[in-house]
Amino acid sequence: MKALVRSRFGPPEVLELVDVEKPDPADNEVLVKVRASSLNAGDWYAMAGKPFIGRGAMGLLKPKSKRLGVDFAGTVEAVGKDITDFRPGDEVFGGRNGALAEYVCVKNAIVHKPANVTFEEAAAVPVAALTALQGLRDKGNVQPGQKVLINGASGGVGTYAVQIAKALGAEVTAVCSTNKVDIAHSTGADHVIDYTREDFTQSDRRYDLMVNVSGSPSWAECRRVLTPEGTLVIIGAPKGGGLLGPLSYILKVRLASLRSSQKPVFFIAQFNRPDMKVLADLLESGKMKSVIDRRYELSEGAEAFRYMGEGHARGKIAVEVSKG
């Protein structure tokens, strides 16, 4: 089978489309023929081998695993003998390392794909929407009627965060640039701030929760827009920061907030089937949709990663892996 791999860390030019062995499902696994995948910030870091502090997990001098990608949507090809809730032919989506390939074996992070969404739309969901869901619901403890600010509302995580916050009953303010205001409106934001024209940190408005998906506002600026017991959930941060990368910003905010009643939270989303089912239900009900900026074929993987690295994507970047 074909898979997008890299044998060394570096720019998109290190990526290669090669033949690798097709996997066989274990007794508790599902073998999926991947129809589509999508890119996330974590995929870019895995390709580049950044930040350097992360090399302990990724591999110090070269990648421990050559495979890339996590998001997938496709069709079940075979199941292990212990699998009872999936069968060959089922359309599914979920998350699995090495998903930028024609086949993957999956254990838990897999659910049935709603019939009203395409494979590309489903493949755009897993990492980004799961991050938005767990950030808002579990870390931000959003309640109906609360005011939520989403800084970076037009990218992969941000577009889902707006919709999920609305589904949870919040009043949502989206922050983005001029050419992405239309996306924020289309995903249902109650208010949209164009940060090139208005500094939201200087506003009189206060929020119960701020979700920072992009940019690096200081803790003092974040505090200014939060209610006295408000929460800052940090999902994204700038790619710079030297050896620490985005962790540099996160550490600065945490240190600055030590004596504050307002609290910052940073987390990494964890795959589980119940939360994936929540996302599938939101897709099926129409309360959440995928915003896809560009589509690439698997053979165009380097171009897809290059575009992601520019940081201007409006929503998600989808990758067609195979035809039906």
N, C-alpha and C positions, 0 to 999 in steps of 0.2 A: 504494500500500500504506500501511497505518497504521504509525506509529512514535512512540515516546515521546521527546520532545525538550525542550530548554530553550534559550531564546535569550539568557538572562542567568543569572548565578550567583545562588543564593539558597536559600530553604527549599523544601520540596516544592511549594508553591503556584506555583512558576515552571514546573512541568512541564505539558506539553500533549501531547495525542494528536492528531497531524495526519497529513495525506496527504503522502507524499513519493514520489519516483520509484522504481519497482521497479528493482533493479540487474540488469545482464546480466553473466553470468560471462565472465571473460577465458579465454584458452586453457588456463591452468593453474589455473582456479578451479572450485569447486563451488557451485551455487546451491541454497540450502537454504530450504525453507518451514519457518519456525520454529513449532514447536508449543508450546514452553515455554522460559522463561529463569529466572534467579534473580539475587538481589541480593548484592553483596559490599560490603565497606567502601569499596573504591575507587570504586564507583559513587556512594556517598553523597558522598565528597569531590569527585568530578567535578561533581556537581549543585551542591554548595555553593560550589565554587571555593576550597576550603581544603586544606592550609594556603596562606597567601598566597605563600610561597616557591615553590609549585608552579605559580603562574600563568604562569611562563615557558613551560611545556609546554602548559598548558590554555588559555591566553589571558589577557592582562593585564586587560583591561576587560570582555571578553565571551568566551564559549567559541569556540575555533577551530573546533570541530565541535559541532553541536547534538545529535548522537546520543548515546545512553547505553546501557550494558549491555555485557557481554562473554559471559557463559555462554549457551549455546543447546543445544537438542535439537530435532530435527525430521526432515523427510523430504527427500531429494534430489529437486529438481525438474528440474534440468538440469546438464550438465557441459561444461566446455571441451574442445576437441579433443585436448588433451594428457593428459587424465585417463583413467586405465585401471583404477583400483582402486575407483571408485564409479560407480554408474549410477542413473538415475531410479528412485525408489521405495525406495531404501535408507534405512533408519532410522539416523541418525547423531547425534553430539553433539560439542561442542568449544567453541572460544572465538574470538570475533571482535568488535571494537569495533562498537558500534551494534546489538547483538543484541536490544535491546528493540524489535523491529520484526518485521513479518510475513515478511520475507525478508532473508537475508544471503548474501554471496559470501565463500567461504573458500578459503584456499590450503593451509596445512599443519596447522593446529590442528584436525583433524577425524578422527574414527574412527567405526567402526560401533558402534551402540548394541546392547548385549546384549539378547536377547529377554526376559530375565527381569526387566527393570526398566522402569518407565514413563518417558514423556518427561520428566515433572517430576523424577523421581528422577535421571535422567541429566543434566538441565539444572542440577541443584544441584551437580554434581561439579566442573566444570573448574577454575575459579580456586582454590577452597578446597582441594580435594583435591590439586591440583598443588602448591600452596604447602606443604601438609603433607608430601607425598612428597619434594619436593626439600629441604625443611628438615630432615627426619629423615635421609634417605638420603645426600644430597650434602653438606649443611652440618654435620649432626650426626654423620655417619658411624656410624650405629647398627649395632651388632653383636648377634647372638643372645645372649641372656642378660644384656645390659646393663640397667641400671635407668634408666628415663626418667620424668621429671616433666613433665606438661603442665598449665600454669597457664592456665585459661580453656578447659576441656575440653568445654564444652557448647554452644559456638557453632558457626558454620559450619566454620571451619578446625579447631577443637578436636575435633569429633566424628569427623572424618576422621583427624586425627592419632592419636587413641587407636587406631583400627582399623588404620591403616597400621603404627604402631609394633608392635602385636601381630603383624601379618602378617610383620614383619621379625624377629620372635623376641624382642622386648624384654619386660621386666617393667614394666608401666605403672601409674603413679600419676596419677590425675586430680584436679585441683583445680577446684571450682565452688561455687556457692551452694546453699543447702538445697533450693530448689525444682527444682534441676536434677540432683540426685544420681542420680535414677532414670535419666536419660539416660546419664550416665557409666557406670553399671552395664550398661545395655543395649548399649552399644557395646563392652563387653568389658574395661573397666579392671580390673586386678588389685586395686587399692586406690583408694579414693575419699576425698578430704579435703574436708569442708565448711568453706570458709574463714571462714564466720561463726562457727564453733565452735572452729576450730583454726588456729593460725598455722603454716603449713608451714615458714616460714623459721626457726622456733625448734625444729624437730624434730631428733632425732638421726640421722635417715635421710639418706643421701648418694646422689647420683644422678650417673651418667655423663653425662647430658644433661638439660638443662632447656629446654623449649620454652615461651616466654612469648607467649601469644596475646592475653592481656588483662591489665590491671593495670599497675602501675609499681613493682615491687619494686626497691630500690636495688641497686647492684652488690655492696655489702657483704652484703646479704641473700641475693642469688643465690649468691655465693661460699660462703656458709655451708652451703648444701645441696648443693654440687657436690663431686665427688671432686677430688683435687689436679690432675688433668689434664682435668677436666670442661669441657663446652662449654655455653654459653648461646646458644640460637638465638632471636633476637627476630623474631617474626612480626607482633605487634600491639603497640600502645601507646595511651595515652589520647588522646582527640581534642583536648585542650587544648594548652597550650604556646605560645600567642601566634602570632607570625608563622611560627614553625618548625613548629607543630603537633606531631605525634608525633615528628618528628625531634629535638625538644628532649630527650626522654627517651633516645633512642638515642645522641645525642652525649654526654650525661652519663655513660651507662654505658661508652661507649668510652673516654672520658678517664679515668675512674676505674679502668679495667682495664689501663692501659698497661704496668704492671710485674708483671702477674700471670701465672702459668703457666696459669690458667684463662682461657678466651677467649670473648668474646661475638661473635656473628656476626649481621649483619643482611643481608637479601637481598630481592630481588623475584623472584618466580617467572617463569620463561620458558617459553612454550608451545613444545612440540615433539611430533611425532607418536609417537615411541617411548614417551615418558612417558605420553601420553594412552592408548596401548595398554596400558600397565601398569595404569592405572586401570580401563580397560574389563575387563581380565582379573580384577581384584579384585572388580568388580561381578558379573561372570558366575559366579565361583566362590563367591560369597556371603561372602567374607572382608571385604567392605566394603559398607555400605548407607548410603543417604542418610537423614538425619533432617530431616524438613520440619516446621517449626513452623506456618506459615500459608501459605495460598494466595490469590493475588489474580488478577484478570483484568487485561489490559493497560490497560483503561480505568480501573482503580483504582490506577494507578501512583503517584500522589501519596500515597495511603493506605499503600501498601507501603513507600515511602521514609520516610514519617513514622514508621512502626513500627520500621523499621531504625534510625532516628536515636535512638530511645529506648534502644537498647542492651540489650534484654532478650530477644532472640530465642533460642529453644531449637532450635539447629540452623539450617537454612536457610529463607529466604523465597522461595517459588516464585511465578512469574508465568506464568499461562496466556496464551499469545499468540494462538493460533488453534486451532480444532477440527480434527478429522481430515477 
